[in-house]
Structures are given as C-alpha cells and as structure tokens.
C-alpha cells in the first residue's frame, strides 16, 4: 500500500510542478504548492494524534503478536 502511494506521488507531483512552472516560471506557485502539501501533512499528523488519544493505534497488533 505504501509503495503505491509513493508511485502515485512520483507520477502526479512532477506533472503538477511542471504545469505550475509553465504558468509562472518564478517558482511562486510551486513554492505555494509545496507549502500547502506540507501544511496538509502537518494537519493530517495532528489529526491522527488526536484520534489516537490512548496511543494504541499500533500497539494492539504488537501486543497480540507477543501474547500468542
């Protein structure tokens, strides 16, 4: 699943950046695009941290492995 996300990003992001560079060759829109991507990543990380209040999103699987 992670590899498909990487492959999707490696295909789509250069296309978006190339299109933005044809619109504005001064990299302004490219900088805004990557800034928005960074802020969305930060918001997603904070959202996942809020959803994982007890801190056991991955711990249940690990605990099940060691108790079997």
N, CA, C, O and CB atoms as a CASP TS submission, in Angstrom:
PFRMAT TS
TARGET T0000
AUTHOR 0000-0000-0000
METHOD Language model
MODEL 1
PARENT N/A
ATOM      1  N   UNK     1       0.819  -1.196   0.000  1.00  0.00           N
ATOM      2  CA  UNK     1       0.000   0.000   0.000  1.00  0.00           C
ATOM      3  C   UNK     1       0.862   1.258   0.000  1.00  0.00           C
ATOM      4  O   UNK     1       0.556   2.228  -0.693  1.00  0.00           O
ATOM      5  CB  UNK     1      -0.931  -0.001   1.201  1.00  0.00           C
ATOM      6  N   UNK     2       1.929   1.236   0.774  1.00  0.00           N
ATOM      7  CA  UNK     2       2.804   2.393   0.849  1.00  0.00           C
ATOM      8  C   UNK     2       3.524   2.621  -0.478  1.00  0.00           C
ATOM      9  O   UNK     2       3.715   3.761  -0.900  1.00  0.00           O
ATOM     10  CB  UNK     2       3.816   2.220   1.978  1.00  0.00           C
ATOM     11  N   UNK     3       3.920   1.538  -1.129  1.00  0.00           N
ATOM     12  CA  UNK     3       4.605   1.669  -2.413  1.00  0.00           C
ATOM     13  C   UNK     3       3.698   2.277  -3.472  1.00  0.00           C
ATOM     14  O   UNK     3       4.160   3.054  -4.307  1.00  0.00           O
ATOM     15  CB  UNK     3       5.112   0.314  -2.882  1.00  0.00           C
ATOM     16  N   UNK     4       2.428   1.938  -3.452  1.00  0.00           N
ATOM     17  CA  UNK     4       1.513   2.522  -4.429  1.00  0.00           C
ATOM     18  C   UNK     4       1.316   4.016  -4.170  1.00  0.00           C
ATOM     19  O   UNK     4       1.141   4.787  -5.113  1.00  0.00           O
ATOM     20  CB  UNK     4       0.161   1.796  -4.394  1.00  0.00           C
ATOM     21  N   UNK     5       1.341   4.428  -2.911  1.00  0.00           N
ATOM     22  CA  UNK     5       1.240   5.860  -2.599  1.00  0.00           C
ATOM     23  C   UNK     5       2.474   6.604  -3.090  1.00  0.00           C
ATOM     24  O   UNK     5       2.369   7.705  -3.631  1.00  0.00           O
ATOM     25  CB  UNK     5       1.061   6.076  -1.082  1.00  0.00           C
ATOM     26  N   UNK     6       3.645   5.999  -2.901  1.00  0.00           N
ATOM     27  CA  UNK     6       4.877   6.605  -3.412  1.00  0.00           C
ATOM     28  C   UNK     6       4.849   6.705  -4.932  1.00  0.00           C
ATOM     29  O   UNK     6       5.193   7.743  -5.496  1.00  0.00           O
ATOM     30  CB  UNK     6       6.098   5.797  -2.962  1.00  0.00           C
ATOM     31  N   UNK     7       4.442   5.633  -5.588  1.00  0.00           N
ATOM     32  CA  UNK     7       4.394   5.651  -7.046  1.00  0.00           C
ATOM     33  C   UNK     7       3.410   6.694  -7.550  1.00  0.00           C
ATOM     34  O   UNK     7       3.687   7.386  -8.530  1.00  0.00           O
ATOM     35  CB  UNK     7       4.018   4.277  -7.581  1.00  0.00           C
ATOM     36  N   UNK     8       2.273   6.812  -6.894  1.00  0.00           N
ATOM     37  CA  UNK     8       1.294   7.838  -7.264  1.00  0.00           C
ATOM     38  C   UNK     8       1.899   9.229  -7.111  1.00  0.00           C
ATOM     39  O   UNK     8       1.742  10.076  -7.991  1.00  0.00           O
ATOM     40  CB  UNK     8       0.020   7.711  -6.401  1.00  0.00           C
ATOM     41  N   UNK     9       2.588   9.466  -6.001  1.00  0.00           N
ATOM     42  CA  UNK     9       3.203  10.770  -5.770  1.00  0.00           C
ATOM     43  C   UNK     9       4.313  11.049  -6.776  1.00  0.00           C
ATOM     44  O   UNK     9       4.462  12.181  -7.238  1.00  0.00           O
ATOM     45  CB  UNK     9       3.754  10.850  -4.351  1.00  0.00           C
ATOM     46  N   UNK    10       5.098  10.018  -7.120  1.00  0.00           N
ATOM     47  CA  UNK    10       6.191  10.216  -8.072  1.00  0.00           C
ATOM     48  C   UNK    10       5.688  10.474  -9.486  1.00  0.00           C
ATOM     49  O   UNK    10       6.428  11.008 -10.312  1.00  0.00           O
ATOM     50  CB  UNK    10       7.103   9.009  -8.070  1.00  0.00           C
ATOM     51  N   UNK    11       4.465  10.112  -9.775  1.00  0.00           N
ATOM     52  CA  UNK    11       3.885  10.372 -11.097  1.00  0.00           C
ATOM     53  C   UNK    11       3.149  11.712 -11.111  1.00  0.00           C
ATOM     54  O   UNK    11       3.300  12.494 -12.051  1.00  0.00           O
ATOM     55  CB  UNK    11       2.922   9.234 -11.499  1.00  0.00           C
ATOM     56  N   UNK    12       2.369  11.974 -10.090  1.00  0.00           N
ATOM     57  CA  UNK    12       1.478  13.132 -10.105  1.00  0.00           C
ATOM     58  C   UNK    12       2.199  14.430  -9.750  1.00  0.00           C
ATOM     59  O   UNK    12       1.975  15.450 -10.402  1.00  0.00           O
ATOM     60  CB  UNK    12       0.332  12.909  -9.144  1.00  0.00           C
ATOM     61  N   UNK    13       3.057  14.415  -8.733  1.00  0.00           N
ATOM     62  CA  UNK    13       3.688  15.649  -8.291  1.00  0.00           C
ATOM     63  C   UNK    13       4.551  16.301  -9.366  1.00  0.00           C
ATOM     64  O   UNK    13       4.451  17.515  -9.540  1.00  0.00           O
ATOM     65  CB  UNK    13       4.521  15.379  -7.079  1.00  0.00           C
ATOM     66  N   UNK    14       5.387  15.576 -10.093  1.00  0.00           N
ATOM     67  CA  UNK    14       6.143  16.249 -11.161  1.00  0.00           C
ATOM     68  C   UNK    14       5.250  16.844 -12.247  1.00  0.00           C
ATOM     69  O   UNK    14       5.580  17.886 -12.814  1.00  0.00           O
ATOM     70  CB  UNK    14       7.111  15.275 -11.792  1.00  0.00           C
ATOM     71  N   UNK    15       4.133  16.201 -12.541  1.00  0.00           N
ATOM     72  CA  UNK    15       3.206  16.757 -13.524  1.00  0.00           C
ATOM     73  C   UNK    15       2.609  18.069 -13.027  1.00  0.00           C
ATOM     74  O   UNK    15       2.482  19.028 -13.788  1.00  0.00           O
ATOM     75  CB  UNK    15       2.091  15.754 -13.836  1.00  0.00           C
ATOM     76  N   UNK    16       2.245  18.106 -11.759  1.00  0.00           N
ATOM     77  CA  UNK    16       1.682  19.327 -11.184  1.00  0.00           C
ATOM     78  C   UNK    16       2.734  20.436 -11.167  1.00  0.00           C
ATOM     79  O   UNK    16       2.444  21.578 -11.523  1.00  0.00           O
ATOM     80  CB  UNK    16       1.153  19.064  -9.756  1.00  0.00           C
ATOM     81  N   UNK    17       3.954  20.095 -10.751  1.00  0.00           N
ATOM     82  CA  UNK    17       5.024  21.088 -10.694  1.00  0.00           C
ATOM     83  C   UNK    17       5.347  21.611 -12.094  1.00  0.00           C
ATOM     84  O   UNK    17       5.558  22.810 -12.271  1.00  0.00           O
ATOM     85  CB  UNK    17       6.284  20.485 -10.045  1.00  0.00           C
ATOM     86  N   UNK    18       5.385  20.733 -13.075  1.00  0.00           N
ATOM     87  CA  UNK    18       5.664  21.173 -14.447  1.00  0.00           C
ATOM     88  C   UNK    18       4.574  22.113 -14.949  1.00  0.00           C
ATOM     89  O   UNK    18       4.867  23.116 -15.600  1.00  0.00           O
ATOM     90  CB  UNK    18       5.788  19.961 -15.387  1.00  0.00           C
ATOM     91  N   UNK    19       3.326  21.795 -14.650  1.00  0.00           N
ATOM     92  CA  UNK    19       2.230  22.665 -15.069  1.00  0.00           C
ATOM     93  C   UNK    19       2.316  24.018 -14.369  1.00  0.00           C
ATOM     94  O   UNK    19       2.094  25.055 -14.995  1.00  0.00           O
ATOM     95  CB  UNK    19       0.877  22.001 -14.778  1.00  0.00           C
ATOM     96  N   UNK    20       2.635  24.015 -13.078  1.00  0.00           N
ATOM     97  CA  UNK    20       2.767  25.269 -12.346  1.00  0.00           C
ATOM     98  C   UNK    20       3.934  26.104 -12.860  1.00  0.00           C
ATOM     99  O   UNK    20       3.857  27.332 -12.876  1.00  0.00           O
ATOM    100  CB  UNK    20       2.942  24.993 -10.864  1.00  0.00           C
ATOM    101  N   UNK    21       5.007  25.454 -13.276  1.00  0.00           N
ATOM    102  CA  UNK    21       6.153  26.191 -13.801  1.00  0.00           C
ATOM    103  C   UNK    21       5.868  26.798 -15.170  1.00  0.00           C
ATOM    104  O   UNK    21       6.456  27.823 -15.514  1.00  0.00           O
ATOM    105  CB  UNK    21       7.361  25.280 -13.885  1.00  0.00           C
ATOM    106  N   UNK    22       4.981  26.191 -15.963  1.00  0.00           N
ATOM    107  CA  UNK    22       4.620  26.805 -17.238  1.00  0.00           C
ATOM    108  C   UNK    22       3.740  28.035 -17.022  1.00  0.00           C
ATOM    109  O   UNK    22       3.744  28.955 -17.840  1.00  0.00           O
ATOM    110  CB  UNK    22       3.901  25.791 -18.134  1.00  0.00           C
ATOM    111  N   UNK    23       2.992  28.050 -15.929  1.00  0.00           N
ATOM    112  CA  UNK    23       2.158  29.209 -15.620  1.00  0.00           C
ATOM    113  C   UNK    23       3.009  30.351 -15.079  1.00  0.00           C
ATOM    114  O   UNK    23       2.851  31.501 -15.489  1.00  0.00           O
ATOM    115  CB  UNK    23       1.065  28.833 -14.607  1.00  0.00           C
ATOM    116  N   UNK    24       3.923  30.025 -14.145  1.00  0.00           N
ATOM    117  CA  UNK    24       4.761  31.047 -13.510  1.00  0.00           C
ATOM    118  C   UNK    24       6.188  30.519 -13.395  1.00  0.00           C
ATOM    119  O   UNK    24       6.456  29.679 -12.535  1.00  0.00           O
ATOM    120  CB  UNK    24       4.201  31.442 -12.103  1.00  0.00           C
ATOM    121  N   UNK    25       7.113  30.985 -14.238  1.00  0.00           N
ATOM    122  CA  UNK    25       8.491  30.462 -14.196  1.00  0.00           C
ATOM    123  C   UNK    25       9.306  30.954 -13.002  1.00  0.00           C
ATOM    124  O   UNK    25      10.467  30.568 -12.870  1.00  0.00           O
ATOM    125  CB  UNK    25       9.210  30.837 -15.462  1.00  0.00           C
ATOM    126  N   UNK    26       8.750  31.784 -12.135  1.00  0.00           N
ATOM    127  CA  UNK    26       9.477  32.284 -10.958  1.00  0.00           C
ATOM    128  C   UNK    26       9.316  31.390  -9.739  1.00  0.00           C
ATOM    129  O   UNK    26       9.732  31.771  -8.646  1.00  0.00           O
ATOM    130  CB  UNK    26       9.009  33.678 -10.617  1.00  0.00           C
ATOM    131  N   UNK    27       8.731  30.227  -9.894  1.00  0.00           N
ATOM    132  CA  UNK    27       8.560  29.219  -8.832  1.00  0.00           C
ATOM    133  C   UNK    27       7.621  29.652  -7.706  1.00  0.00           C
ATOM    134  O   UNK    27       7.571  28.988  -6.671  1.00  0.00           O
ATOM    135  CB  UNK    27       9.901  28.881  -8.242  1.00  0.00           C
ATOM    136  N   UNK    28       6.892  30.724  -7.875  1.00  0.00           N
ATOM    137  CA  UNK    28       5.994  31.174  -6.812  1.00  0.00           C
ATOM    138  C   UNK    28       4.889  30.160  -6.568  1.00  0.00           C
ATOM    139  O   UNK    28       4.627  29.789  -5.424  1.00  0.00           O
ATOM    140  CB  UNK    28       5.390  32.535  -7.161  1.00  0.00           C
ATOM    141  N   UNK    29       4.237  29.710  -7.636  1.00  0.00           N
ATOM    142  CA  UNK    29       3.156  28.740  -7.477  1.00  0.00           C
ATOM    143  C   UNK    29       3.679  27.381  -7.007  1.00  0.00           C
ATOM    144  O   UNK    29       2.986  26.658  -6.291  1.00  0.00           O
ATOM    145  CB  UNK    29       2.399  28.579  -8.791  1.00  0.00           C
ATOM    146  N   UNK    30       4.900  27.039  -7.412  1.00  0.00           N
ATOM    147  CA  UNK    30       5.496  25.774  -6.958  1.00  0.00           C
ATOM    148  C   UNK    30       5.764  25.835  -5.462  1.00  0.00           C
ATOM    149  O   UNK    30       5.512  24.869  -4.742  1.00  0.00           O
ATOM    150  CB  UNK    30       6.809  25.472  -7.728  1.00  0.00           C
ATOM    151  N   UNK    31       6.273  26.968  -4.993  1.00  0.00           N
ATOM    152  CA  UNK    31       6.503  27.124  -3.558  1.00  0.00           C
ATOM    153  C   UNK    31       5.200  27.061  -2.776  1.00  0.00           C
ATOM    154  O   UNK    31       5.140  26.451  -1.708  1.00  0.00           O
ATOM    155  CB  UNK    31       7.214  28.442  -3.277  1.00  0.00           C
ATOM    156  N   UNK    32       4.164  27.686  -3.301  1.00  0.00           N
ATOM    157  CA  UNK    32       2.861  27.642  -2.636  1.00  0.00           C
ATOM    158  C   UNK    32       2.326  26.215  -2.615  1.00  0.00           C
ATOM    159  O   UNK    32       1.772  25.773  -1.608  1.00  0.00           O
ATOM    160  CB  UNK    32       1.858  28.581  -3.338  1.00  0.00           C
ATOM    161  N   UNK    33       2.490  25.489  -3.730  1.00  0.00           N
ATOM    162  CA  UNK    33       2.023  24.111  -3.806  1.00  0.00           C
ATOM    163  C   UNK    33       2.702  23.237  -2.751  1.00  0.00           C
ATOM    164  O   UNK    33       2.035  22.482  -2.044  1.00  0.00           O
ATOM    165  CB  UNK    33       2.276  23.543  -5.202  1.00  0.00           C
ATOM    166  N   UNK    34       4.027  23.340  -2.648  1.00  0.00           N
ATOM    167  CA  UNK    34       4.730  22.514  -1.670  1.00  0.00           C
ATOM    168  C   UNK    34       4.451  22.973  -0.239  1.00  0.00           C
ATOM    169  O   UNK    34       4.456  22.155   0.681  1.00  0.00           O
ATOM    170  CB  UNK    34       6.229  22.542  -1.942  1.00  0.00           C
ATOM    171  N   UNK    35       4.212  24.257  -0.042  1.00  0.00           N
ATOM    172  CA  UNK    35       3.836  24.733   1.291  1.00  0.00           C
ATOM    173  C   UNK    35       2.480  24.173   1.705  1.00  0.00           C
ATOM    174  O   UNK    35       2.294  23.744   2.843  1.00  0.00           O
ATOM    175  CB  UNK    35       3.805  26.267   1.326  1.00  0.00           C
ATOM    176  N   UNK    36       1.538  24.182   0.764  1.00  0.00           N
ATOM    177  CA  UNK    36       0.216  23.622   1.055  1.00  0.00           C
ATOM    178  C   UNK    36       0.323  22.124   1.347  1.00  0.00           C
ATOM    179  O   UNK    36      -0.331  21.619   2.259  1.00  0.00           O
ATOM    180  CB  UNK    36      -0.751  23.872  -0.127  1.00  0.00           C
ATOM    181  N   UNK    37       1.146  21.419   0.574  1.00  0.00           N
ATOM    182  CA  UNK    37       1.353  19.983   0.842  1.00  0.00           C
ATOM    183  C   UNK    37       1.932  19.759   2.234  1.00  0.00           C
ATOM    184  O   UNK    37       1.528  18.829   2.932  1.00  0.00           O
ATOM    185  CB  UNK    37       2.287  19.366  -0.217  1.00  0.00           C
ATOM    186  N   UNK    38       2.873  20.602   2.639  1.00  0.00           N
ATOM    187  CA  UNK    38       3.455  20.489   3.975  1.00  0.00           C
ATOM    188  C   UNK    38       2.454  20.758   5.076  1.00  0.00           C
ATOM    189  O   UNK    38       2.410  20.041   6.076  1.00  0.00           O
ATOM    190  CB  UNK    38       4.608  21.432   4.113  1.00  0.00           C
ATOM    191  N   UNK    39       1.645  21.797   4.892  1.00  0.00           N
ATOM    192  CA  UNK    39       0.629  22.116   5.902  1.00  0.00           C
ATOM    193  C   UNK    39      -0.446  21.039   5.975  1.00  0.00           C
ATOM    194  O   UNK    39      -0.949  20.735   7.057  1.00  0.00           O
ATOM    195  CB  UNK    39      -0.013  23.469   5.600  1.00  0.00           C
ATOM    196  N   UNK    40      -0.800  20.461   4.829  1.00  0.00           N
ATOM    197  CA  UNK    40      -1.764  19.359   4.851  1.00  0.00           C
ATOM    198  C   UNK    40      -1.181  18.140   5.570  1.00  0.00           C
ATOM    199  O   UNK    40      -1.888  17.453   6.306  1.00  0.00           O
ATOM    200  CB  UNK    40      -2.181  18.981   3.416  1.00  0.00           C
ATOM    201  N   UNK    41       0.096  17.878   5.357  1.00  0.00           N
ATOM    202  CA  UNK    41       0.747  16.784   6.069  1.00  0.00           C
ATOM    203  C   UNK    41       0.789  17.022   7.564  1.00  0.00           C
ATOM    204  O   UNK    41       0.565  16.104   8.353  1.00  0.00           O
ATOM    205  CB  UNK    41       2.148  16.583   5.549  1.00  0.00           C
ATOM    206  N   UNK    42       1.076  18.258   7.956  1.00  0.00           N
ATOM    207  CA  UNK    42       1.078  18.604   9.377  1.00  0.00           C
ATOM    208  C   UNK    42      -0.316  18.452   9.982  1.00  0.00           C
ATOM    209  O   UNK    42      -0.469  17.918  11.080  1.00  0.00           O
ATOM    210  CB  UNK    42       1.586  20.038   9.576  1.00  0.00           C
ATOM    211  N   UNK    43      -1.331  18.927   9.258  1.00  0.00           N
ATOM    212  CA  UNK    43      -2.706  18.807   9.749  1.00  0.00           C
ATOM    213  C   UNK    43      -3.107  17.344   9.874  1.00  0.00           C
ATOM    214  O   UNK    43      -3.775  16.968  10.837  1.00  0.00           O
ATOM    215  CB  UNK    43      -3.681  19.545   8.814  1.00  0.00           C
ATOM    216  N   UNK    44      -2.710  16.516   8.919  1.00  0.00           N
ATOM    217  CA  UNK    44      -3.011  15.091   8.992  1.00  0.00           C
ATOM    218  C   UNK    44      -2.322  14.442  10.185  1.00  0.00           C
ATOM    219  O   UNK    44      -2.918  13.604  10.862  1.00  0.00           O
ATOM    220  CB  UNK    44      -2.592  14.394   7.702  1.00  0.00           C
ATOM    221  N   UNK    45      -1.074  14.817  10.448  1.00  0.00           N
ATOM    222  CA  UNK    45      -0.358  14.259  11.592  1.00  0.00           C
ATOM    223  C   UNK    45      -1.026  14.647  12.908  1.00  0.00           C
ATOM    224  O   UNK    45      -1.150  13.823  13.814  1.00  0.00           O
ATOM    225  CB  UNK    45       1.096  14.725  11.585  1.00  0.00           C
ATOM    226  N   UNK    46      -1.452  15.899  13.009  1.00  0.00           N
ATOM    227  CA  UNK    46      -2.133  16.343  14.226  1.00  0.00           C
ATOM    228  C   UNK    46      -3.473  15.631  14.374  1.00  0.00           C
ATOM    229  O   UNK    46      -3.848  15.229  15.476  1.00  0.00           O
ATOM    230  CB  UNK    46      -2.340  17.872  14.208  1.00  0.00           C
ATOM    231  N   UNK    47      -4.189  15.475  13.271  1.00  0.00           N
ATOM    232  CA  UNK    47      -5.479  14.790  13.308  1.00  0.00           C
ATOM    233  C   UNK    47      -5.315  13.333  13.751  1.00  0.00           C
ATOM    234  O   UNK    47      -6.105  12.837  14.555  1.00  0.00           O
ATOM    235  CB  UNK    47      -6.154  14.852  11.930  1.00  0.00           C
ATOM    236  N   UNK    48      -4.299  12.651  13.232  1.00  0.00           N
ATOM    237  CA  UNK    48      -4.056  11.269  13.651  1.00  0.00           C
ATOM    238  C   UNK    48      -3.666  11.193  15.120  1.00  0.00           C
ATOM    239  O   UNK    48      -4.051  10.253  15.814  1.00  0.00           O
ATOM    240  CB  UNK    48      -2.965  10.637  12.792  1.00  0.00           C
ATOM    241  N   UNK    49      -2.912  12.164  15.596  1.00  0.00           N
ATOM    242  CA  UNK    49      -2.537  12.191  17.010  1.00  0.00           C
ATOM    243  C   UNK    49      -3.768  12.393  17.891  1.00  0.00           C
ATOM    244  O   UNK    49      -3.869  11.795  18.962  1.00  0.00           O
ATOM    245  CB  UNK    49      -1.506  13.305  17.274  1.00  0.00           C
ATOM    246  N   UNK    50      -4.700  13.228  17.445  1.00  0.00           N
ATOM    247  CA  UNK    50      -5.931  13.453  18.206  1.00  0.00           C
ATOM    248  C   UNK    50      -6.784  12.186  18.206  1.00  0.00           C
ATOM    249  O   UNK    50      -7.367  11.835  19.232  1.00  0.00           O
ATOM    250  CB  UNK    50      -6.731  14.644  17.617  1.00  0.00           C
ATOM    251  N   UNK    51      -6.863  11.498  17.070  1.00  0.00           N
ATOM    252  CA  UNK    51      -7.642  10.270  17.001  1.00  0.00           C
ATOM    253  C   UNK    51      -7.044   9.162  17.869  1.00  0.00           C
ATOM    254  O   UNK    51      -7.762   8.285  18.348  1.00  0.00           O
ATOM    255  CB  UNK    51      -7.741   9.801  15.562  1.00  0.00           C
ATOM    256  N   UNK    52      -5.744   9.209  18.065  1.00  0.00           N
ATOM    257  CA  UNK    52      -5.050   8.176  18.831  1.00  0.00           C
ATOM    258  C   UNK    52      -4.793   8.677  20.252  1.00  0.00           C
ATOM    259  O   UNK    52      -3.642   8.800  20.673  1.00  0.00           O
ATOM    260  CB  UNK    52      -3.716   7.779  18.140  1.00  0.00           C
ATOM    261  N   UNK    53      -5.860   8.961  20.983  1.00  0.00           N
ATOM    262  CA  UNK    53      -5.733   9.542  22.316  1.00  0.00           C
ATOM    263  C   UNK    53      -5.010   8.615  23.287  1.00  0.00           C
ATOM    264  O   UNK    53      -4.190   9.071  24.083  1.00  0.00           O
ATOM    265  CB  UNK    53      -7.101   9.882  22.862  1.00  0.00           C
ATOM    266  N   UNK    54      -5.304   7.324  23.229  1.00  0.00           N
ATOM    267  CA  UNK    54      -4.669   6.382  24.149  1.00  0.00           C
ATOM    268  C   UNK    54      -3.285   5.953  23.683  1.00  0.00           C
ATOM    269  O   UNK    54      -2.548   5.326  24.444  1.00  0.00           O
ATOM    270  CB  UNK    54      -5.541   5.165  24.322  1.00  0.00           C
ATOM    271  N   UNK    55      -2.928   6.273  22.475  1.00  0.00           N
ATOM    272  CA  UNK    55      -1.614   5.913  21.966  1.00  0.00           C
ATOM    273  C   UNK    55      -1.483   4.458  21.599  1.00  0.00           C
ATOM    274  O   UNK    55      -0.383   3.907  21.653  1.00  0.00           O
ATOM    275  CB  UNK    55      -0.584   6.253  22.962  1.00  0.00           C
ATOM    276  N   UNK    56      -2.582   3.817  21.226  1.00  0.00           N
ATOM    277  CA  UNK    56      -2.509   2.381  20.957  1.00  0.00           C
ATOM    278  C   UNK    56      -2.997   2.015  19.560  1.00  0.00           C
ATOM    279  O   UNK    56      -3.567   0.939  19.376  1.00  0.00           O
ATOM    280  CB  UNK    56      -3.316   1.628  21.984  1.00  0.00           C
ATOM    281  N   UNK    57      -2.789   2.874  18.579  1.00  0.00           N
ATOM    282  CA  UNK    57      -3.188   2.515  17.219  1.00  0.00           C
ATOM    283  C   UNK    57      -2.415   1.292  16.729  1.00  0.00           C
ATOM    284  O   UNK    57      -3.003   0.385  16.141  1.00  0.00           O
ATOM    285  CB  UNK    57      -2.967   3.699  16.265  1.00  0.00           C
ATOM    286  N   UNK    58      -1.134   1.260  16.959  1.00  0.00           N
ATOM    287  CA  UNK    58      -0.314   0.137  16.520  1.00  0.00           C
ATOM    288  C   UNK    58      -0.034  -0.846  17.645  1.00  0.00           C
ATOM    289  O   UNK    58       0.366  -1.980  17.379  1.00  0.00           O
ATOM    290  CB  UNK    58       0.987   0.640  15.949  1.00  0.00           C
ATOM    291  N   UNK    59      -0.228  -0.450  18.871  1.00  0.00           N
ATOM    292  CA  UNK    59       0.120  -1.306  19.997  1.00  0.00           C
ATOM    293  C   UNK    59      -0.718  -2.567  20.079  1.00  0.00           C
ATOM    294  O   UNK    59      -0.225  -3.596  20.541  1.00  0.00           O
ATOM    295  CB  UNK    59      -0.016  -0.544  21.267  1.00  0.00           C
ATOM    296  N   UNK    60      -1.965  -2.519  19.646  1.00  0.00           N
ATOM    297  CA  UNK    60      -2.815  -3.709  19.730  1.00  0.00           C
ATOM    298  C   UNK    60      -2.258  -4.846  18.900  1.00  0.00           C
ATOM    299  O   UNK    60      -2.266  -5.997  19.335  1.00  0.00           O
ATOM    300  CB  UNK    60      -4.229  -3.387  19.277  1.00  0.00           C
ATOM    301  N   UNK    61      -1.774  -4.531  17.708  1.00  0.00           N
ATOM    302  CA  UNK    61      -1.193  -5.588  16.876  1.00  0.00           C
ATOM    303  C   UNK    61       0.091  -6.116  17.509  1.00  0.00           C
ATOM    304  O   UNK    61       0.325  -7.324  17.513  1.00  0.00           O
ATOM    305  CB  UNK    61      -0.910  -5.066  15.450  1.00  0.00           C
ATOM    306  N   UNK    62       0.907  -5.242  18.034  1.00  0.00           N
ATOM    307  CA  UNK    62       2.159  -5.676  18.658  1.00  0.00           C
ATOM    308  C   UNK    62       1.882  -6.513  19.890  1.00  0.00           C
ATOM    309  O   UNK    62       2.543  -7.528  20.107  1.00  0.00           O
ATOM    310  CB  UNK    62       3.026  -4.470  19.028  1.00  0.00           C
ATOM    311  N   UNK    63       0.902  -6.101  20.714  1.00  0.00           N
ATOM    312  CA  UNK    63       0.555  -6.867  21.902  1.00  0.00           C
ATOM    313  C   UNK    63       0.025  -8.239  21.527  1.00  0.00           C
ATOM    314  O   UNK    63       0.324  -9.218  22.211  1.00  0.00           O
ATOM    315  CB  UNK    63      -0.473  -6.118  22.740  1.00  0.00           C
ATOM    316  N   UNK    64      -0.758  -8.336  20.453  1.00  0.00           N
ATOM    317  CA  UNK    64      -1.288  -9.628  20.026  1.00  0.00           C
ATOM    318  C   UNK    64      -0.192 -10.556  19.547  1.00  0.00           C
ATOM    319  O   UNK    64      -0.290 -11.769  19.731  1.00  0.00           O
ATOM    320  CB  UNK    64      -2.313  -9.439  18.931  1.00  0.00           C
ATOM    321  N   UNK    65       0.849 -10.014  18.936  1.00  0.00           N
ATOM    322  CA  UNK    65       1.945 -10.850  18.458  1.00  0.00           C
ATOM    323  C   UNK    65       2.680 -11.473  19.644  1.00  0.00           C
ATOM    324  O   UNK    65       3.011 -12.659  19.617  1.00  0.00           O
ATOM    325  CB  UNK    65       2.922 -10.027  17.586  1.00  0.00           C
ATOM    326  N   UNK    66       2.936 -10.671  20.692  1.00  0.00           N
ATOM    327  CA  UNK    66       3.721 -11.165  21.817  1.00  0.00           C
ATOM    328  C   UNK    66       2.911 -12.027  22.788  1.00  0.00           C
ATOM    329  O   UNK    66       3.497 -12.781  23.566  1.00  0.00           O
ATOM    330  CB  UNK    66       4.319 -10.004  22.559  1.00  0.00           C
ATOM    331  N   UNK    67       1.587 -11.935  22.762  1.00  0.00           N
ATOM    332  CA  UNK    67       0.787 -12.733  23.689  1.00  0.00           C
ATOM    333  C   UNK    67       0.383 -14.083  23.090  1.00  0.00           C
ATOM    334  O   UNK    67      -0.075 -14.963  23.818  1.00  0.00           O
ATOM    335  CB  UNK    67      -0.457 -11.958  24.099  1.00  0.00           C
ATOM    336  N   UNK    68       0.543 -14.257  21.787  1.00  0.00           N
ATOM    337  CA  UNK    68       0.168 -15.535  21.171  1.00  0.00           C
ATOM    338  C   UNK    68       1.156 -16.637  21.451  1.00  0.00           C
ATOM    339  O   UNK    68       0.968 -17.765  20.995  1.00  0.00           O
ATOM    340  CB  UNK    68       0.024 -15.371  19.694  1.00  0.00           C
TER
END
